Amino acid sequence: MERIIPLWVVQVILAFIALFFVLFGVNLLYMAYQINDPFSFIMTFFSSNLIILIGTVLFISFILKIYRGFNKNTDKKE
């Protein structure tokens, strides 16, 4: 049975969501430097770095899945 939505389309959508979280983390990191309270700065700084790290890893994994999916499809056609 054929899928209604191809798998690579789902991966592209998830990659854009992961990219959104990377950009959100960068924005949060920028806002962390505006905070005057040291405790709030440290908590915001580390949380923004964690968001950036997780978003980047997810973005790279979705891009690799798209790449592998296209390579697998081209191997079958030949």
N, C-alpha and C positions, 0 to 999 in steps of 0.2 A: 504494500500500500504506500502510495506516494504521500509525502508530507505536504500539508497545505502551505506552511511557511518553511522555506529551506533553512537548514541548520546554520548556514553562514550568516543569514539575516539576523537570527537570534544572537549570534556571537557579536555581530557589529553593534546591535543595540546595547548589549551588555558592555561592550568596549566603550561606547559613548557614556554610559552610566559611570563606569570606572574612571573615565577621563574627567567627568563632572566632579567626582570625589577628589581627584588629584587637584583640580583647580580650586575646589572648596577648601582643601587643606592648605594650599598656598595662600589663599585669602585669609584664612584663620591665622596662619603664621605671621602674615603682615600685620593683622590686627593685634597679635600678641605683643608686638613691639610698641604698641600704643598704650599698653596697660602700665600703670604706675605701681600697683601693688605687686611685690616680688613673688608671693605665693601664687597669685592668680596668673602672673606671667609664666612661671615655671609649669604650672598645670596646663595652660593653654598652649605653650610651646611644645611640650611633649605630646599632647593629644593631637596637635596639628601635624607633627612629624609622623605619628602613627597612622593618621588618616592618609597622608601622602604616601607612606610606605605601602600600606595595604592596597590603595588605589592603583599605584604603579605596578605592583605585582599582578593584580587582577587584570590590568590593561595589557600587560605583556603576555599573560597566559591566554587571553582571548584572541590577541593578534596571532599568537603561535597556533592556536586551534584553527583559526581561519586559514592560515598559510598551509597547515597540514591537510586540511580538508580540501583545498584547491589542488594540492599536489596529489592527493589520493585520487581525486576525480580525473586528473589528467593522465595518471598511470593506467586507469581502467580503460580509457578510450583508445590508447595505443595498442 
